[in-house]
Amino acid sequence: MARTRKAATATAVHIRALLPSLQPSMRQVAEQVLADTTATATLTVTELAVASGVSEATVIRFCKAIGFAGYPQLRLALAAEAGRAEGADRKSVPGDIEPGDNLARIVEKITFADARAVEETGSQLDLAALARVIEAMVQAQRVDLYGVGASAFVALDFQHKLLRIGRVTFHSADTHVALTSAALLRPGDVAIGISHTGTTTDTIDSLTEAGSHGATTVALTNFPLSPLALTAEHVLTTAARETTFRSGAMASRLAQLTVVDCLFVGVAQRTYGKTLAALDATRTAVGTRHTSTRR
């Protein structure tokens, strides 16, 4: 059955998210489509097959693998999105930084890519899944956060936010400590694993351990069919593009922080009175740690 997709979700974002899970031949089609989505919308199935170096049957299988009934539906989606982009007259800046780029060009490319990652993450975020995770967090006695490398910074930021509003939250980038904490979770607790690729074994193992003890498990990843996503009950996806000098650390982190902020504000809104009281108390506690600007 063809996947029902939100109108605001760019097809290219969806294809990039599924890219690692596609078979090699279908990945060739995906890469050809992603190279120029507007041009692809003008190609026949035969032309796309030739350009991709595969058979027409592979193109059809690719379309079905990404949720379309067939190639005509993919072409229509790409054409519609190209028309919306043209109508909006959006500025387009290539994402990869080239050896000859000057500093102004580098800044332009980085800021454009970061802004696009946040925007595309918001547009494709599954609101129903987001609401379920917020509800689980509101009801939870404890929340565990798992993430290593660049994702550890996101988990630490999330922990700080939740602690500020009185939510019992744990995070450690040490895998042994994370596994120990996961083993002590119980039904009703929430465990959130954060990994851009969704293939980080430390995070997968911790989330699996938490789930084995009945905790509600959540994956925050860029790839909905990644091992981490398949481990979790609920999946929240980002839409960040990695480029030559920015792998795993910049746009992906901002996209993850966007989802984290949505979760945090959702929990804070649901516990409004307690949240305000906790923010006042914690603000007072740390207030003395700032130097006075008054003379």
Residue pairs with C-beta under 8 A, 6 or more apart in sequence:
2 64
2 67
2 68
2 69
2 73
3 66
3 67
3 68
5 11
5 14
5 67
5 77
6 123
6 124
8 123
8 124
9 123
9 124
10 81
10 120
10 123
10 124
11 37
11 66
11 74
11 77
11 78
11 81
12 33
12 34
12 37
12 81
13 120
13 123
13 124
13 239
14 66
14 67
14 124
15 30
15 33
15 34
15 66
16 34
16 239
16 241
17 222
17 223
17 224
17 237
17 239
18 30
18 65
18 66
18 223
18 224
18 225
19 27
19 30
19 31
19 34
19 223
20 197
20 223
20 225
20 226
21 223
21 225
21 226
22 30
22 62
22 65
25 54
25 58
26 54
26 58
26 61
26 62
26 65
28 52
28 53
28 54
28 58
29 48
29 49
29 52
29 54
29 58
29 59
29 62
30 62
30 66
31 52
32 40
32 48
32 51
32 52
33 40
33 48
33 74
33 78
37 78
37 81
37 82
38 78
38 82
40 48
40 75
40 78
41 75
41 78
41 79
41 82
43 51
43 75
45 56
45 59
45 60
45 71
46 56
48 59
48 71
49 55
49 56
49 58
49 59
52 58
52 59
59 71
60 70
60 71
63 69
63 70
63 71
63 73
63 74
64 70
66 74
68 74
68 77
91 112
93 108
93 109
93 112
93 113
94 109
95 109
95 112
95 113
95 241
95 243
96 109
96 243
96 244
97 106
97 109
97 110
97 243
97 244
97 245
97 246
101 109
110 246
110 250
113 241
113 243
113 246
113 250
113 251
114 250
114 251
114 254
116 241
116 251
117 238
117 239
117 240
117 241
117 251
117 252
117 254
117 255
118 254
118 255
118 258
120 239
120 255
121 237
121 238
121 239
121 240
121 255
121 258
121 259
122 258
123 239
124 237
124 239
125 236
125 237
125 259
125 262
126 235
126 236
126 237
129 234
129 235
129 236
130 236
130 259
130 262
130 263
130 266
131 266
132 234
133 190
133 192
133 218
133 234
133 236
133 263
134 263
134 266
134 267
134 270
135 270
136 190
136 216
136 218
136 234
137 143
137 167
137 190
137 263
137 266
137 267
138 267
138 270
138 271
139 188
140 167
140 188
140 189
140 190
140 216
141 168
141 188
141 189
142 168
142 169
142 170
142 185
142 189
142 190
143 162
143 167
143 168
143 169
143 170
143 189
143 190
143 191
143 192
144 169
144 170
144 171
144 178
144 181
144 182
144 185
144 189
144 190
144 191
144 192
144 206
144 210
144 215
145 155
145 158
145 159
145 169
145 170
145 171
145 191
145 192
145 194
146 155
146 171
146 178
146 182
146 191
146 192
146 193
146 194
146 202
146 203
146 206
146 207
146 210
147 154
147 155
147 171
147 173
147 193
147 194
147 195
147 203
148 173
148 175
148 200
148 202
148 203
149 200
149 248
150 196
150 248
150 249
150 252
150 253
151 194
151 195
151 196
151 200
151 203
151 253
151 256
152 171
152 173
153 253
154 194
154 220
154 253
154 256
154 257
154 260
155 171
155 173
155 192
155 194
156 171
157 257
157 260
158 169
158 171
158 192
158 194
158 260
158 263
158 264
159 169
159 170
159 171
161 260
161 264
162 169
162 264
162 267
163 169
163 282
164 278
164 279
164 282
165 264
165 267
165 268
165 271
165 274
165 275
165 278
165 279
166 274
166 275
166 277
166 278
167 267
170 181
171 178
172 178
172 181
175 202
175 205
175 206
178 202
178 206
179 205
179 206
179 209
181 206
182 191
182 206
182 207
182 209
182 210
182 213
182 215
183 209
183 213
184 213
185 191
185 210
185 213
185 214
185 215
186 213
186 214
186 215
187 213
187 214
187 215
188 214
188 215
188 216
189 210
189 214
189 215
189 216
190 215
190 216
190 217
190 218
191 206
191 207
191 210
191 211
191 215
191 216
191 217
191 218
192 217
192 218
192 219
192 220
193 203
193 204
193 206
193 207
193 217
193 218
193 219
193 220
193 221
193 228
193 231
193 232
194 203
194 220
194 221
194 256
195 203
195 204
195 219
195 220
195 221
195 226
195 228
196 221
196 222
196 238
196 240
196 242
196 248
196 252
196 256
197 221
197 222
197 223
197 226
197 248
198 219
198 221
198 222
198 223
198 226
198 227
198 228
198 229
199 226
199 227
199 228
200 228
203 228
204 227
204 228
204 231
207 217
207 219
207 228
207 231
207 232
208 231
210 217
211 217
211 231
211 232
211 233
216 233
216 234
217 231
217 232
217 233
217 234
218 232
218 233
218 234
218 235
218 236
219 226
219 228
219 229
219 231
219 232
219 234
219 235
219 236
220 236
220 237
220 238
220 256
220 259
220 260
221 228
221 229
221 235
221 236
221 237
221 238
222 237
222 238
222 239
222 240
222 252
222 255
223 229
223 237
224 235
224 237
229 235
229 237
236 259
236 263
238 252
238 255
238 256
238 258
238 259
239 255
240 251
240 252
240 254
240 255
240 256
241 251
242 248
242 251
242 252
267 275
268 275
269 275
